[in-house]
Amino acid sequence: MNIPWLNNVNVSSIPEMLWHLMKAPYPRLWALIIGINDYSPATTKTKLRGAVPDADAMDEYLRLELQVPKEQIDNLRDKDATRSGIIAAFERMRDNRNIKRQDPILIYYAGHGGEVPSDHKAKTQALIPVDYVPEQIHPIPDRTVAALINGISKQHGNNITVIFDCCHSGSGTRGDGETDESIVRACELSPNDDPDGLDAHILKENSGEHPGPIDKATTETGFRGLHLAKGFATKGMNSHVHLAACSAKEQAREDKETPQRFRGRFTTALLELLRTVQPDQITYTDILFKIPRIDGQNPQCEGFYKNRILFDSKVRPHTRLSYELNCTTKADATKADGTMQYVLEGGSAHGITDGAQFTLYQNTKAALAEEPLGVLIAKSDNIQPFTTFLEVDKDVPTVFSNPAIAIQTRAGASQDLLVYAPLESKYKSVFQAVAEEMSTKGLNPYRINLVESAERDKATYEIIASESEKDKLAFSVLEKRATKYGFTRMPHVVDADDAEDLHRVLCAASHYHFHLNHNHPNNQIENSIDIEFFALEDKDDDEVYSPVGENMHREGRIECVVDGETKYGMKITNKTPWPLHLSCFFFDHADLSITTITEVDPRTPHQKDYSLEKDATFEMGYGKSSVPPLECKLPENLDVTIGFLKFYFATEVVDLSHVPQGSPFGSVERKLVPSRPKIKPVWGTVVIPVIQKRM
């Protein structure tokens, strides 16, 4: 078969197609990272010390955590971050033809911010370039930044994230709480720093329409494309989502970490959060609630799409499952000094399988910046339920400090996600997506593979051209555990020419099916745990529920007729001889999301109470349970859907925090979710008399 879009190469099989395609990487995210320390004290009064380290840390996060190629990151530091240099960098992003429509774009700035005094109702906020000179080389006003972002959005879509770690105004200059231990990122400006007509050509070029003279009032009167972005913290912005270090009346600060190193409070807290939560599992709004508390600063999030998943769900880092590892000496009769034994704090319950490879580092920080200590491998005979005894694959030092960190860098034996697509040009994005996954060299433990037409019946999905939407691909479901109940297609499509989007969906599907399929048959568990599923009723309309009707868990399945109102609960009874820890997830076949029903226990050195004692019951949705009731929902374009409740039972706490995921199709309505009741306003007092008597 001749493939015009592959330089007219002739291929006759899927493996041959993938071999050619694996040479071509595809973009994930594009970024502009700006950090300025080296201001002139004569112009801004204060040099900064933490802005460049903050920008470097953000760059490191993108490259090492999210695997963004350095060619896709435009870095400006100090002398390069001039007024003209910053504007030119925005324009390079706008004019970059390698960026596809709706590719994620990140614009990050750490440096001084300021506010131009004005008689106008709307004051002008500004970024301060390194070469700023009062009334000569001007700051970059908010309307100019808005116009530049608008230009990028017109070319590449609205999947733009803007992060500014600076003050909104110049009110926080030295003397207002600043010390040698803390510096405020603010610069005092004068009215002449924003003359009429400043950057008129930029506003005209990026607006598409110019109604007349441009002056400082532009941010109030506005014109097409710009009126939704007045300033850095305004509501209604539809070209981007903006995260700001603090509110307009607060001060963005950097603090001394070590005698030689300062870091911004906001960027430090933000990266601390992003390194613990995958970007496809958190919305922009969630950041405000989950970011560590910052003294004196309340971060802000604005934009029409602020409830989107970060980067619109289009960035999922290569999975980096890390485990604690300890080195011990094992007695060996054949050796006087014994042998070294490498004990991984993770086993079959965590998903470790035969052949899994682990790269050893001294600690998490070293894993981001230093060479590894060595490589170890898991063999099936050494994999226990909660620990694994690893064998040396490549040089490992005989001595290192316990505990070390082992990061899984190659998948073990597991069932691949099998996908079928006809060997036709209109499915080129399918082959590009799988080739991209194969080119990651095993970093993803959840693998994807294509099958030939002769093995189509072994595939989980067939990717087909959408019948209802032009230039879209749809997902036909082939696996019998879903089709036997009438679920034969997913209610979502992707662009036919968007290999990156399809790759993201397939990665989420492989993660989904790996964890759904990773089971450990144990008759003592399976036959000694009773799981009952009930409809619930609220007799007194007080959000206190109780079971009603018969157990709906019959013949190994649960069937619900969706009415949009009924709430559901469960009762689990432990008849095993052991106390157990319990975790429950809902796997939604319609959108590939994995939702936690119970609390997910993180790894901890402390003992945790068992959730299901021997001969005890655990109630969900009613009684004394902290788990809210469940409710069922059905997509409008489907008459039947299917999902799976999966329960994990173990005698030790198993860290399953890596299992949940949001839907790769963006913000969709989940089908079986905890129903969060609105808490009625209630208060009360307790008065206890205390009688005191003399002896």
C-alpha positions as CSV (number, residue, x, y, z in Angstrom):
1,M,0.0,0.0,0.0
2,N,1.4,3.4,-1.0
3,I,1.1,6.1,1.8
4,P,1.2,9.7,0.4
5,W,1.3,11.3,3.8
6,L,4.4,9.2,4.7
7,N,6.6,10.3,1.8
8,N,4.9,7.8,-0.6
9,V,6.4,4.8,1.3
10,N,4.9,1.4,0.4
11,V,3.9,-0.6,3.4
12,S,2.1,-4.0,3.6
13,S,1.5,-4.5,7.4
14,I,0.9,-2.5,10.6
15,P,4.3,-3.3,12.1
16,E,6.0,-1.9,9.0
17,M,3.8,1.2,9.2
18,L,4.7,1.8,12.8
19,W,8.4,1.4,12.1
20,H,8.3,4.3,9.7
21,L,6.2,6.5,12.0
22,M,8.2,6.0,15.1
23,K,10.8,8.4,13.7
24,A,8.4,11.4,14.1
25,P,7.6,12.8,17.5
26,Y,4.4,14.9,18.0
27,P,4.1,18.0,20.1
28,R,2.5,17.9,23.6
29,L,2.8,21.4,25.0
30,W,4.4,24.7,24.1
31,A,5.7,27.2,26.6
32,L,7.2,30.7,27.1
33,I,9.0,30.9,30.4
34,I,10.2,34.4,31.6
35,G,12.2,35.0,34.7
36,I,13.9,38.3,35.7
37,N,16.2,39.0,38.7
38,D,18.7,41.4,37.3
39,Y,16.8,44.7,37.5
40,S,18.7,48.0,37.8
41,P,18.3,49.3,41.4
42,A,18.3,52.8,39.8
43,T,15.0,52.1,38.0
44,T,13.1,49.5,40.0
45,K,14.7,50.0,43.5
46,T,14.9,46.3,44.1
47,K,16.7,43.5,42.4
48,L,15.0,40.1,42.7
49,R,16.7,36.8,43.6
50,G,14.0,34.2,43.2
51,A,12.4,34.9,39.9
52,V,15.0,33.2,37.7
53,P,15.1,30.1,40.0
54,D,11.3,30.0,39.8
55,A,11.4,30.1,36.0
56,D,14.1,27.4,35.9
57,A,12.0,25.2,38.2
58,M,9.0,25.6,35.9
59,D,11.2,24.8,32.9
60,E,12.5,21.7,34.8
61,Y,9.0,20.6,35.7
62,L,7.9,20.8,32.0
63,R,11.0,18.9,30.7
64,L,11.4,16.3,33.3
65,E,7.9,15.7,34.7
66,L,5.8,16.3,31.6
67,Q,8.5,15.2,29.1
68,V,8.1,18.4,27.0
69,P,11.0,18.7,24.5
70,K,13.2,21.6,25.1
71,E,12.7,22.8,21.5
72,Q,9.1,23.5,22.5
73,I,10.0,25.8,25.4
74,D,11.1,29.4,24.8
75,N,13.2,30.6,27.8
76,L,14.0,34.2,28.5
77,R,16.1,35.1,31.5
78,D,17.5,38.5,32.7
79,K,19.3,40.2,29.8
80,D,17.2,38.4,27.2
81,A,13.9,39.5,28.8
82,T,13.9,43.1,27.5
83,R,10.8,44.8,26.4
84,S,11.3,44.0,22.8
85,G,12.5,40.5,23.6
86,I,9.4,39.6,25.6
87,I,7.1,41.0,22.9
88,A,9.0,39.2,20.2
89,A,8.7,35.9,22.2
90,F,4.9,36.3,22.3
91,E,4.9,36.9,18.5
92,R,7.1,33.9,17.9
93,M,4.5,31.8,19.8
94,R,1.7,33.3,17.7
95,D,3.5,32.7,14.4
96,N,4.8,29.1,15.2
97,R,3.3,26.9,12.5
98,N,4.3,23.8,14.4
99,I,1.6,24.5,17.0
100,K,-1.6,22.8,16.1
101,R,-5.0,24.2,16.9
102,Q,-5.9,23.7,20.6
103,D,-2.4,22.5,21.5
104,P,-1.7,23.4,25.2
105,I,0.3,26.6,25.5
106,L,1.8,27.9,28.8
107,I,3.0,31.4,29.4
108,Y,4.8,31.9,32.7
109,Y,6.3,35.1,34.1
110,A,8.2,35.7,37.3
111,G,9.5,39.2,37.9
112,H,8.3,42.7,39.0
113,G,4.8,43.8,38.3
114,G,3.4,47.3,38.6
115,E,0.4,49.6,38.3
116,V,0.4,52.9,36.4
117,P,-1.3,55.7,38.4
118,S,-4.2,57.1,36.4
119,D,-7.3,59.3,36.7
120,H,-9.2,56.7,34.6
121,K,-11.4,54.3,36.6
122,A,-9.5,51.3,35.3
123,K,-5.9,51.5,36.2
124,T,-3.2,49.9,34.0
125,Q,-1.3,47.0,35.3
126,A,2.0,46.1,33.8
127,L,4.9,43.7,33.5
128,I,8.4,45.1,34.1
129,P,11.0,44.1,31.6
130,V,14.7,44.0,32.6
131,D,15.6,47.1,30.6
132,Y,12.8,49.3,32.0
133,V,13.8,52.9,32.5
134,P,11.1,55.3,33.9
135,E,9.4,57.3,31.1
136,Q,11.9,56.1,28.5
137,I,11.7,52.3,28.1
138,H,8.2,51.5,29.1
139,P,6.7,48.6,31.0
140,I,4.4,46.2,29.1
141,P,0.8,47.3,30.0
142,D,-2.0,44.8,30.5
143,R,-3.7,45.7,27.3
144,T,-0.6,44.9,25.3
145,V,-0.3,41.5,27.1
146,A,-4.0,40.9,26.4
147,A,-3.5,41.7,22.7
148,L,-0.5,39.4,22.4
149,I,-2.4,36.6,24.0
150,N,-5.3,37.3,21.8
151,G,-3.1,37.0,18.8
152,I,-1.9,33.6,20.0
153,S,-5.4,32.5,20.7
154,K,-6.7,33.5,17.2
155,Q,-4.0,31.4,15.6
156,H,-3.9,28.4,18.0
157,G,-7.1,28.3,20.0
158,N,-8.0,29.0,23.6
159,N,-6.1,26.2,25.4
160,I,-3.7,28.8,26.9
161,T,-2.6,28.9,30.5
162,V,-1.1,32.2,31.8
163,I,0.8,32.2,35.1
164,F,2.1,35.4,36.6
165,D,4.2,35.4,39.8
166,C,4.3,39.1,40.4
167,C,2.3,41.9,42.1
168,H,-0.5,43.6,40.3
169,S,0.5,47.0,41.7
170,G,3.5,48.9,42.9
171,S,2.1,49.5,46.4
172,G,4.3,46.8,47.9
173,T,7.7,48.5,47.6
174,R,10.6,48.3,50.1
175,G,9.5,49.4,53.6
176,D,6.2,47.7,53.5
177,G,7.1,44.5,55.3
178,E,10.1,43.7,53.1
179,T,13.3,42.4,54.8
180,D,16.5,40.7,53.9
181,E,14.6,37.4,54.2
182,S,11.7,38.4,51.9
183,I,11.4,40.5,48.8
184,V,8.2,41.9,47.2
185,R,7.9,41.6,43.4
186,A,6.5,45.1,42.8
187,C,7.7,48.2,41.0
188,E,6.4,51.7,41.5
189,L,5.4,53.4,38.2
190,S,4.6,56.9,37.1
191,P,1.7,58.2,34.9
192,N,4.2,58.8,32.0
193,D,5.2,55.2,31.9
194,D,2.0,54.5,29.8
195,P,1.7,57.3,27.3
196,D,-1.2,57.5,24.9
197,G,-0.7,55.4,21.8
198,L,1.8,53.0,23.4
199,D,1.9,49.7,21.5
200,A,-1.0,50.8,19.2
201,H,0.5,48.7,16.4
202,I,0.4,45.6,18.6
203,L,-3.2,46.1,19.6
204,K,-4.2,46.7,15.9
205,E,-2.2,43.8,14.6
206,N,-3.7,41.3,17.1
207,S,-7.3,42.5,17.3
208,G,-8.4,42.2,13.7
209,E,-10.3,45.4,14.0
210,H,-9.3,49.0,14.9
211,P,-12.1,51.4,15.5
212,G,-10.1,54.5,16.1
213,P,-7.3,56.1,18.3
214,I,-5.9,53.8,21.0
215,D,-5.1,55.2,24.4
216,K,-5.2,54.2,28.0
217,A,-9.0,54.1,28.0
218,T,-8.8,51.1,25.6
219,T,-9.0,48.7,28.6
220,E,-12.4,50.2,29.5
221,T,-14.0,50.8,26.1
222,G,-12.3,47.9,24.4
223,F,-12.7,46.5,20.9
224,R,-13.3,43.1,19.4
225,G,-11.2,40.4,20.9
226,L,-9.7,42.5,23.8
227,H,-12.6,43.7,25.9
228,L,-12.8,40.4,27.7
229,A,-9.2,40.7,29.0
230,K,-9.0,44.0,30.9
231,G,-6.0,43.6,33.1
232,F,-4.4,40.5,34.6
233,A,-7.2,39.4,37.0
234,T,-10.5,40.1,35.3
235,K,-13.5,37.8,34.8
236,G,-14.8,36.7,31.5
237,M,-11.5,36.0,29.7
238,N,-12.2,33.5,26.9
239,S,-8.9,33.4,25.2
240,H,-7.0,31.9,28.2
241,V,-7.1,30.9,31.9
242,H,-5.0,33.1,34.2
243,L,-3.4,32.1,37.5
244,A,-2.1,34.9,39.5
245,A,0.2,34.8,42.6
246,C,-2.1,37.0,44.7
247,S,-5.1,39.3,44.7
248,A,-4.8,42.9,43.4
249,K,-4.3,44.3,46.9
250,E,-1.8,41.7,48.1
251,Q,2.0,41.4,47.5
252,A,3.7,38.6,45.7
253,R,6.8,37.7,47.6
254,E,9.9,35.6,47.4
255,D,11.6,34.2,50.4
256,K,15.1,33.0,51.3
257,E,15.4,29.2,51.1
258,T,19.1,29.0,51.7
259,P,21.7,31.8,52.2
260,Q,22.3,31.7,48.4
261,R,18.8,30.9,47.1
262,F,15.4,32.7,47.1
263,R,12.2,31.2,45.7
264,G,8.8,32.8,45.0
265,R,6.1,31.7,47.5
266,F,3.4,31.1,44.8
267,T,5.6,29.2,42.3
268,T,7.0,27.0,45.0
269,A,3.6,26.1,46.3
270,L,2.2,25.6,42.8
271,L,5.0,23.2,41.7
272,E,4.7,21.3,45.0
273,L,1.0,20.6,44.1
274,L,1.7,19.8,40.4
275,R,4.3,17.3,41.3
276,T,1.8,15.3,43.4
277,V,-1.2,15.6,41.1
278,Q,-1.2,14.7,37.4
279,P,-2.3,17.6,35.3
280,D,-5.1,15.6,33.8
281,Q,-6.7,15.0,37.2
282,I,-7.1,18.6,38.4
283,T,-9.0,21.7,37.2
284,Y,-7.7,25.2,37.3
285,T,-10.2,26.0,40.0
286,D,-9.1,23.0,42.0
287,I,-5.7,24.5,42.2
288,L,-7.0,27.3,44.5
289,F,-8.4,24.7,46.9
290,K,-5.5,22.2,46.8
291,I,-2.4,24.5,46.7
292,P,-0.5,24.6,50.0
293,R,-1.4,27.7,52.0
294,I,0.7,30.8,51.2
295,D,1.3,33.4,53.9
296,G,-0.1,36.7,52.9
297,Q,-1.1,35.6,49.4
298,N,-4.4,34.4,48.0
299,P,-3.8,33.0,44.5
300,Q,-6.4,34.0,41.9
301,C,-7.9,32.0,38.9
302,E,-9.8,33.8,36.2
303,G,-11.1,32.9,32.8
304,F,-14.2,31.5,31.1
305,Y,-12.6,28.0,31.0
306,K,-11.3,28.0,34.5
307,N,-13.3,24.8,35.3
308,R,-11.4,22.9,32.6
309,I,-9.0,20.1,33.4
310,L,-5.5,21.6,33.3
311,F,-4.3,22.1,29.7
312,D,-7.8,20.9,28.7
313,S,-6.9,17.3,29.6
314,K,-4.3,17.2,26.8
315,V,-1.2,16.7,28.9
316,R,-0.8,13.4,30.7
317,P,2.8,12.8,31.9
318,H,4.5,9.5,31.2
319,T,3.5,7.5,34.3
320,R,6.3,7.5,36.9
321,L,5.4,5.0,39.5
322,S,7.9,5.3,42.4
323,Y,8.4,3.0,45.3
324,E,10.5,3.1,48.4
325,L,13.4,0.6,48.3
326,N,15.6,-0.7,51.1
327,C,18.9,-2.6,50.9
328,T,19.5,-5.4,53.4
329,T,21.9,-8.2,53.9
330,K,20.6,-11.7,53.4
331,A,22.4,-14.6,55.1
332,D,23.9,-17.0,52.5
333,A,25.6,-20.2,53.6
334,T,27.8,-20.1,50.5
335,K,29.1,-16.7,51.3
336,A,30.7,-15.6,54.5
337,D,29.5,-12.0,54.1
338,G,26.0,-12.8,52.9
339,T,24.3,-11.3,49.8
340,M,22.6,-7.9,49.2
341,Q,18.8,-8.0,49.1
342,Y,16.9,-5.2,47.5
343,V,13.4,-4.9,48.9
344,L,10.8,-2.9,47.0
345,E,7.8,-1.6,49.0
346,G,5.3,-2.7,46.4
347,G,4.1,-6.0,45.1
348,S,1.5,-7.8,43.1
349,A,-1.3,-5.8,44.8
350,H,0.3,-2.6,43.4
351,G,0.4,-4.0,39.9
352,I,4.0,-5.2,39.7
353,T,4.4,-8.0,37.3
354,D,7.2,-10.3,36.0
355,G,9.9,-8.4,34.1
356,A,9.1,-4.9,35.5
357,Q,12.3,-2.8,35.5
358,F,13.1,-0.1,38.1
359,T,15.7,2.6,38.0
360,L,17.3,3.4,41.4
361,Y,17.9,6.9,42.8
362,Q,18.9,8.0,46.2
363,N,15.8,10.2,46.6
364,T,13.0,12.0,44.6
365,K,15.1,15.1,44.1
366,A,18.0,13.1,42.7
367,A,15.6,11.4,40.3
368,L,14.9,14.8,38.7
369,A,18.5,15.9,38.3
370,E,21.1,13.2,38.8
371,E,22.3,10.1,37.2
372,P,20.7,6.9,38.5
373,L,22.4,4.5,40.9
374,G,21.5,1.5,38.8
375,V,18.8,-0.7,37.4
376,L,16.9,-3.6,39.0
377,I,14.3,-6.0,37.7
378,A,11.4,-8.0,39.2
379,K,11.1,-11.7,38.7
380,S,7.8,-13.6,39.2
381,D,9.1,-15.8,42.0
382,N,10.2,-12.8,44.0
383,I,6.9,-10.8,43.8
384,Q,5.0,-10.9,47.0
385,P,1.6,-9.3,47.7
386,F,3.0,-6.1,49.2
387,T,6.8,-6.3,48.6
388,T,9.1,-7.5,45.8
389,F,12.7,-8.7,46.1
390,L,14.4,-7.1,43.1
391,E,17.4,-8.5,41.2
392,V,20.3,-6.4,39.8
393,D,19.9,-5.8,36.0
394,K,22.6,-3.1,35.7
395,D,25.3,-1.9,38.1
396,V,24.0,-1.1,41.6
397,P,26.2,0.2,44.4
398,T,26.7,-2.1,47.3
399,V,26.1,0.8,49.8
400,F,23.5,3.6,49.7
401,S,21.3,5.2,52.2
402,N,18.0,3.6,53.1
403,P,15.4,4.3,51.9
404,A,16.1,4.9,48.3
405,I,13.6,5.6,45.5
406,A,12.9,3.1,42.7
407,I,11.0,4.5,39.6
408,Q,9.4,2.0,37.3
409,T,10.9,2.5,33.9
410,R,9.7,-0.6,32.0
411,A,6.5,-2.5,32.0
412,G,6.4,-6.1,33.2
413,A,4.2,-8.8,31.8
414,S,0.7,-7.5,31.2
415,Q,-2.1,-7.6,28.8
416,D,-1.7,-4.9,26.1
417,L,-4.6,-2.8,25.1
418,L,-5.3,-4.1,21.6
419,V,-6.8,-1.8,19.0
420,Y,-7.9,-2.4,15.5
421,A,-8.0,0.1,12.6
422,P,-8.0,-0.7,8.9
423,L,-4.8,0.0,7.1
424,E,-6.1,3.0,5.2
425,S,-4.9,6.6,4.9
426,K,-7.9,8.0,6.7
427,Y,-6.8,6.3,9.9
428,K,-3.3,7.7,9.8
429,S,-3.7,9.4,13.2
430,V,-4.3,6.0,14.7
431,F,-0.9,4.7,13.5
432,Q,0.8,8.0,14.4
433,A,-0.6,7.8,18.0
434,V,0.5,4.2,18.5
435,A,3.9,5.0,17.0
436,E,4.3,7.9,19.5
437,E,3.5,5.6,22.4
438,M,5.9,2.9,21.2
439,S,8.6,5.6,20.9
440,T,8.4,6.4,24.6
441,K,10.5,3.2,25.2
442,G,8.5,1.6,27.9
443,L,8.0,4.5,30.3
444,N,4.3,3.8,30.3
445,P,3.5,0.5,32.0
446,Y,0.1,0.4,30.3
447,R,0.9,-0.6,26.8
448,I,-1.0,-0.2,23.5
449,N,-0.7,-2.4,20.4
450,L,-2.4,-2.7,17.0
451,V,-3.8,-5.9,15.6
452,E,-4.1,-7.0,12.0
453,S,-7.6,-7.6,10.5
454,A,-7.2,-11.4,11.0
455,E,-7.1,-10.8,14.8
456,R,-9.8,-8.1,15.0
457,D,-11.9,-10.2,17.4
458,K,-9.1,-10.0,20.0
459,A,-9.2,-6.1,20.1
460,T,-10.9,-4.1,22.8
461,Y,-11.7,-1.3,20.4
462,E,-12.1,-0.7,16.6
463,I,-11.5,2.8,15.5
464,I,-13.9,3.8,12.8
465,A,-14.9,6.9,10.8
466,S,-17.8,8.6,12.6
467,E,-21.1,8.2,10.8
468,S,-22.6,11.4,12.2
469,E,-19.6,13.9,12.2
470,K,-17.3,14.6,9.3
471,D,-13.6,14.2,9.8
472,K,-14.1,12.6,13.2
473,L,-13.1,9.1,14.5
474,A,-15.3,7.1,16.8
475,F,-14.7,4.1,19.0
476,S,-16.5,0.8,18.5
477,V,-16.4,-1.4,21.5
478,L,-15.5,-5.1,20.7
479,E,-14.9,-6.7,24.1
480,K,-17.6,-9.2,25.0
481,R,-18.0,-8.2,28.7
482,A,-19.5,-4.9,27.4
483,T,-21.2,-5.9,24.1
484,K,-23.2,-8.7,25.8
485,Y,-25.1,-6.0,27.7
486,G,-25.7,-3.9,24.5
487,F,-22.9,-1.4,25.0
488,T,-21.2,-1.3,21.5
489,R,-19.9,2.3,21.1
490,M,-18.4,5.1,23.1
491,P,-20.4,8.4,22.9
492,H,-17.3,10.4,22.1
493,V,-15.3,11.3,19.0
494,V,-11.8,12.8,18.2
495,D,-10.5,14.8,15.2
496,A,-9.4,12.4,12.5
497,D,-6.2,14.3,11.9
498,D,-5.3,14.9,15.6
499,A,-2.8,12.2,16.5
500,E,-1.9,13.8,19.7
501,D,-5.5,13.9,20.9
502,L,-6.0,10.3,19.9
503,H,-2.7,9.3,21.6
504,R,-4.0,10.9,24.8
505,V,-7.2,8.9,24.6
506,L,-5.5,5.6,23.9
507,C,-3.1,6.2,26.9
508,A,-6.0,6.8,29.2
509,A,-7.7,3.7,27.8
510,S,-4.7,1.5,28.4
511,H,-4.4,2.9,32.0
512,Y,-8.1,2.2,32.4
513,H,-8.1,-1.4,31.2
514,F,-4.8,-2.3,32.9
515,H,-6.3,-1.4,36.3
516,L,-9.7,-2.9,35.5
517,N,-8.1,-6.2,34.4
518,H,-5.4,-6.4,37.1
519,N,-7.0,-9.0,39.4
520,H,-5.8,-11.5,41.9
521,P,-8.3,-14.4,42.3
522,N,-8.6,-15.3,45.9
523,N,-11.4,-17.7,46.7
524,Q,-11.2,-16.9,50.4
525,I,-11.8,-13.2,49.6
526,E,-14.3,-13.7,46.8
527,N,-16.4,-16.3,48.6
528,S,-16.3,-14.7,52.1
529,I,-17.2,-11.0,51.2
530,D,-20.8,-10.2,50.7
531,I,-21.6,-7.1,48.7
532,E,-25.1,-5.8,48.7
533,F,-26.4,-2.9,46.6
534,F,-29.7,-1.1,47.5
535,A,-31.8,1.8,46.4
536,L,-32.1,4.3,49.3
537,E,-34.9,6.4,50.6
538,D,-35.0,9.6,52.5
539,K,-38.3,9.3,54.5
540,D,-38.1,12.6,56.4
541,D,-36.4,14.7,53.6
542,D,-33.5,15.3,55.9
543,E,-30.7,13.8,53.8
544,V,-30.6,10.7,56.1
545,Y,-31.0,7.6,54.0
546,S,-31.9,4.0,54.6
547,P,-32.0,1.0,52.3
548,V,-35.3,0.1,50.6
549,G,-36.3,-2.9,48.4
550,E,-34.3,-6.0,47.5
551,N,-30.6,-6.4,47.0
552,M,-29.9,-5.3,43.4
553,H,-26.6,-7.3,43.2
554,R,-27.8,-10.5,41.6
555,E,-26.2,-13.0,39.4
556,G,-22.9,-11.2,39.5
557,R,-24.2,-7.8,38.2
558,I,-26.2,-4.7,39.1
559,E,-28.8,-3.3,36.8
560,C,-30.2,0.2,37.3
561,V,-33.1,2.0,35.5
562,V,-31.9,5.6,35.5
563,D,-34.6,8.1,36.7
564,G,-32.2,10.9,37.7
565,E,-33.5,10.9,41.3
566,T,-32.9,7.5,43.0
567,K,-29.9,7.3,45.3
568,Y,-28.0,4.1,46.0
569,G,-25.9,2.6,48.7
570,M,-24.0,-0.6,49.5
571,K,-23.3,-2.9,52.4
572,I,-20.1,-5.0,52.5
573,T,-19.8,-7.8,55.0
574,N,-16.5,-9.4,55.9
575,K,-16.7,-13.1,56.6
576,T,-13.0,-13.8,56.1
577,P,-10.7,-14.6,59.0
578,W,-8.8,-11.3,58.7
579,P,-9.5,-7.6,59.2
580,L,-9.2,-5.8,55.9
581,H,-8.5,-2.4,54.3
582,L,-11.1,-1.6,51.6
583,S,-10.9,0.7,48.5
584,C,-13.6,1.0,45.9
585,F,-13.5,2.6,42.4
586,F,-16.0,3.0,39.6
587,F,-14.7,2.4,36.1
588,D,-16.8,4.1,33.6
589,H,-16.7,2.4,30.2
590,A,-18.4,5.3,28.4
591,D,-15.7,7.9,29.2
592,L,-12.8,5.9,30.6
593,S,-12.8,7.8,33.9
594,I,-11.9,6.0,37.1
595,T,-13.7,7.6,40.2
596,T,-12.9,6.9,43.8
597,I,-15.9,5.9,45.8
598,T,-14.1,5.5,49.1
599,E,-11.0,7.3,50.4
600,V,-7.8,6.3,48.6
601,D,-5.1,5.6,51.2
602,P,-1.8,7.2,50.4
603,R,1.5,5.6,51.4
604,T,2.2,6.2,55.1
605,P,4.6,4.9,57.7
606,H,1.8,5.0,60.3
607,Q,-0.7,2.3,61.2
608,K,-4.2,2.9,59.8
609,D,-7.4,1.5,61.3
610,Y,-9.0,-1.3,59.3
611,S,-12.1,-0.2,57.4
612,L,-13.6,-3.7,57.5
613,E,-12.9,-5.6,60.7
614,K,-13.4,-9.4,60.8
615,D,-17.1,-10.3,61.0
616,A,-18.0,-6.6,60.5
617,T,-20.0,-4.6,57.9
618,F,-19.2,-1.4,56.1
619,E,-22.0,0.8,54.8
620,M,-21.7,3.2,51.9
621,G,-24.3,6.0,51.4
622,Y,-26.3,5.5,54.5
623,G,-25.9,4.7,58.2
624,K,-22.7,6.0,59.9
625,S,-20.7,5.9,56.7
626,S,-18.8,9.0,55.5
627,V,-19.3,7.9,51.9
628,P,-22.2,9.8,50.4
629,P,-25.0,8.0,48.4
630,L,-24.4,7.1,44.8
631,E,-26.5,8.3,41.9
632,C,-26.7,7.0,38.3
633,K,-26.7,9.1,35.1
634,L,-27.0,8.2,31.4
635,P,-25.6,10.3,28.5
636,E,-28.4,11.8,26.3
637,N,-27.1,10.0,23.2
638,L,-27.1,6.5,24.8
639,D,-29.8,4.1,25.9
640,V,-27.5,1.8,27.8
641,T,-24.0,2.2,29.3
642,I,-21.8,0.0,31.5
643,G,-19.3,0.5,34.2
644,F,-17.6,-1.6,36.8
645,L,-17.4,-1.3,40.6
646,K,-14.0,-2.6,41.6
647,F,-13.2,-3.4,45.2
648,Y,-9.7,-3.9,46.6
649,F,-9.3,-5.8,49.8
650,A,-6.0,-6.2,51.6
651,T,-4.6,-6.8,55.0
652,E,-2.1,-4.0,54.5
653,V,-2.6,-0.4,53.2
654,V,-2.0,-0.4,49.5
655,D,-1.2,3.0,47.9
656,L,-3.7,3.2,45.0
657,S,-3.5,6.9,44.5
658,H,-2.2,6.4,40.9
659,V,-5.3,4.5,39.8
660,P,-8.0,7.3,39.5
661,Q,-8.1,9.4,36.3
662,G,-10.4,11.9,34.7
663,S,-12.0,11.3,31.4
664,P,-9.6,12.0,28.4
665,F,-12.6,13.5,26.6
666,G,-12.6,16.5,28.8
667,S,-15.4,17.6,31.1
668,V,-18.1,14.9,30.8
669,E,-20.9,13.9,33.1
670,R,-19.9,10.8,35.0
671,K,-22.5,8.0,35.3
672,L,-22.2,6.6,38.8
673,V,-20.9,9.2,41.2
674,P,-21.1,10.0,44.9
675,S,-24.1,12.3,45.4
676,R,-22.9,15.2,47.5
677,P,-25.9,16.3,49.6
678,K,-26.4,19.9,50.4
679,I,-25.8,20.2,54.1
680,K,-28.7,22.0,55.8
681,P,-27.7,24.8,58.2
682,V,-27.7,23.2,61.7
683,W,-26.3,24.3,65.0
684,G,-26.8,23.4,68.6
685,T,-25.4,23.7,72.0
686,V,-24.7,21.3,74.9
687,V,-24.8,22.7,78.5
688,I,-23.5,20.5,81.3
689,P,-23.8,21.6,84.9
690,V,-20.7,21.4,87.0
691,I,-21.4,21.3,90.7
692,Q,-18.5,22.2,93.1
693,K,-18.7,21.3,96.8
694,R,-16.5,22.2,99.7
695,M,-14.8,19.3,101.4
